[in-house]
Amino acid sequence: MIRFHKEGYKIIVITFIIAISGILLADNFVDIYWLQKAIQIVILAFVVIVLQFFRNPARNTIISENHIIAPVDGKVVVIEEVEEPEYFKDKRLQVSIFMSPINVHVTRYAMSGIIKYSKYHPGKYLVAWHPKASTENERTTVVIENSLFGEVLYRQIAGALAKRIVNYAKENEEVIQGTDAGFIKFGSRVDLYLPLGTKINVKIGDKVKGGVQVIAEK
C-alpha cells in the first residue's frame, strides 16, 4: 500500500479538485477530440507527479550508534573537508546528498541522540548544487549529539523549486535514528557535517536510500 507524507495531504486534495475540474471542463468545452484527450492526459500526469513526490515509503532502519544512515534519498554530490561557519566554526567532513524532484523527500534522522540546536534561516532559492546554496538559500540547521559521534550537524537546503522546508527537530528532544525529521517540498539537498576521521562508506555519484543505507561509521 502506498503511503503519503502528512505534509502533502492538503496539496494532494487541492490537486485532485483542480484535476477533476480540469478533466470535466475539457470534456464539456473542448470540441476537438484529440486536444480534449491531450489536456486530460497532461492533467492526469500532473496528478501522478504530485502523488509520487509526496510518497512516504516505510523503511526498515537498523538502529545502531556505530553508524550514520542517509537522511534522504538522492545522489551524493559532495564529500570534502570544509569549515562549518554557523555552529562548529571549525573543520568538519561534509557529505551532501542532492534530491531530484522524483526522489522521496522525507528527511529522516541520520542517528539517534539529543537535539542540541535547531534553527531556521530564510534565504534565496538558488539551484541546490550551487556552491553558495549552503549559506544563502532557505535552510534549517540541526545538531544531534550522541555518545559515540559527539555532535553531528545536518542542514536541509531549499532548491530552485523548493518553497518550504519542514523541520520537526526541537532542542533538547531525544530522537531515534531513521524516524521522520521533516520534509522539503519540491527538490533540494541535505548536507551532513561529521567529525574529522569518520569513515565514509559512499563516494561521489552514489545513489543512497534514506533511512536504510549506512553512509558513515566509526
C-alpha positions in Angstrom: 0.0 0.0 0.0 1.3 3.4 -1.0 1.7 5.8 1.9 1.8 9.6 1.6 3.5 12.1 3.9 1.2 14.3 6.0 2.9 17.4 4.6 1.3 16.5 1.3 -2.3 15.9 2.3 -3.5 19.4 1.6 -1.7 19.7 -1.7 -2.9 16.3 -2.8 -6.6 17.2 -2.0 -6.2 20.5 -3.9 -4.6 18.8 -6.8 -7.4 16.3 -7.1 -10.0 19.1 -7.0 -8.2 21.0 -9.7 -7.6 17.8 -11.8 -11.3 16.7 -11.7 -12.4 20.2 -12.6 -10.0 20.4 -15.5 -11.0 17.0 -16.8 -14.7 17.9 -16.7 -14.1 21.3 -18.3 -12.1 19.7 -21.1 -14.8 17.1 -21.6 -17.6 19.7 -21.9 -15.9 22.7 -23.6 -13.2 21.3 -25.8 -14.7 20.0 -29.1 -11.6 18.8 -30.8 -11.3 15.2 -29.6 -7.5 14.8 -29.7 -7.0 18.1 -27.9 -9.5 17.2 -25.3 -7.7 13.9 -24.6 -4.3 15.5 -24.6 -5.4 18.0 -22.0 -6.8 15.3 -19.8 -3.7 13.2 -20.1 -1.5 16.1 -19.1 -3.7 16.7 -16.1 -3.5 13.0 -15.0 0.3 13.1 -15.5 0.5 16.1 -13.2 -1.6 14.2 -10.5 0.8 11.3 -10.8 3.8 13.6 -10.3 2.3 15.2 -7.2 1.4 11.8 -5.7 4.9 10.3 -6.3 6.6 13.4 -4.9 4.7 13.1 -1.5 5.0 9.3 -1.2 6.4 8.1 2.1 7.5 4.5 1.8 8.2 2.5 5.0 11.8 2.0 5.7 13.3 -0.7 7.9 16.0 1.1 9.8 18.6 -1.0 11.7 19.3 1.3 14.6 23.0 1.5 15.7 25.1 4.1 17.5 28.1 2.9 15.4 26.8 4.2 12.1 25.3 7.2 10.3 22.5 6.5 7.8 21.5 8.5 4.8 18.9 11.1 6.0 17.3 11.3 2.5 17.1 9.5 -0.8 19.3 11.0 -3.5 22.7 11.3 -5.1 26.0 12.0 -3.2 27.4 15.2 -4.7 30.0 16.4 -2.1 32.5 14.6 0.1 35.1 17.0 1.4 36.7 18.6 4.4 35.3 22.1 5.0 35.0 24.9 7.5 31.5 24.8 9.1 30.8 28.5 9.9 27.4 28.5 11.7 27.7 26.2 14.7 31.1 24.4 14.9 33.2 27.2 13.4 35.9 24.6 12.7 36.7 21.9 10.1 34.2 19.1 9.5 33.7 16.4 6.9 30.8 17.4 4.7 28.7 14.8 2.8 25.9 16.3 0.6 23.0 14.4 -0.9 21.1 16.0 -3.8 17.4 15.2 -4.2 15.8 15.4 -7.7 12.0 16.1 -7.9 11.4 12.3 -8.4 13.2 11.3 -5.2 11.4 10.6 -1.9 11.7 13.9 0.0 11.2 12.7 3.6 14.1 13.7 5.9 15.0 11.1 8.5 17.3 11.4 11.5 20.7 10.1 10.5 21.5 9.0 14.1 19.8 8.7 17.5 20.6 11.3 20.1 19.6 14.6 21.7 18.8 17.7 19.6 21.3 20.4 20.7 20.5 23.0 18.1 17.7 23.7 15.7 17.4 26.9 13.7 15.5 28.0 10.5 17.2 30.5 8.1 15.1 32.3 5.4 17.0 32.9 2.2 17.3 32.6 -1.5 16.3 29.7 -3.9 19.5 29.1 -5.9 19.7 25.7 -7.6 20.6 23.2 -4.9 24.0 22.3 -6.3 25.1 26.0 -6.4 28.3 26.5 -4.2 26.5 29.2 -2.2 23.3 27.3 -1.6 24.5 26.0 1.8 24.9 29.6 3.2 22.4 31.7 1.1 19.4 29.5 0.4 16.4 28.9 2.7 17.6 26.3 5.1 17.4 24.7 8.5 20.4 23.7 10.7 20.0 20.8 13.2 22.7 19.4 15.5 22.3 15.9 17.1 24.6 14.6 19.8 25.3 11.0 21.0 28.0 9.4 23.0 29.9 7.8 20.1 30.0 10.5 17.3 29.5 13.5 19.6 27.8 16.3 17.7 26.7 15.8 14.1 25.1 18.6 12.1 22.7 18.3 9.2 21.3 21.0 7.1 18.1 20.9 4.9 18.6 23.3 2.0 15.9 24.5 -0.4 16.5 24.4 -4.1 15.2 26.4 -7.1 11.8 24.6 -6.8 11.6 24.0 -3.1 9.5 26.7 -1.4 9.0 25.3 2.0 11.2 23.3 4.4 9.5 21.4 7.2 11.7 20.7 10.3 10.4 18.7 13.3 13.6 18.8 15.4 13.2 20.6 18.7 16.1 21.5 21.0 16.6 19.0 24.0 14.3 16.4 22.4 15.5 12.9 22.2 15.2 11.4 18.7 15.6 8.0 17.1 17.6 7.1 14.1 15.5 6.7 10.9 12.4 8.4 12.2 10.7 11.3 10.5 12.7 14.6 10.9 10.9 16.7 8.3 10.2 17.3 4.7 11.4 19.5 1.8 8.8 20.3 -0.8 9.8 20.0 -4.4 13.5 19.3 -4.6 16.7 20.3 -2.8 19.6 18.8 -0.8 20.8 17.8 2.7 24.3 18.4 4.0 25.8 16.4 6.8 28.8 17.7 8.8 30.6 14.8 10.5 33.7 14.7 12.8 37.0 14.5 11.0 38.3 11.0 10.8 34.8 9.5 10.3 34.9 6.6 7.9 32.8 7.3 4.8 31.1 4.4 3.1 29.9 6.1 0.0 31.6 8.0 -2.9 30.6 10.9 -5.1 27.9 9.8 -7.6 26.5 7.1 -5.4 22.7 6.9 -5.1 21.6 6.4 -1.5 18.4 5.3 0.2 17.2 7.4 3.2 16.6 5.6 6.5 18.4 2.5 5.3 21.8 2.9 3.8 24.8 3.3 6.1 26.9 6.2 4.7 29.4 6.6 7.6 30.7 4.8 10.7 33.2 4.9 13.5 
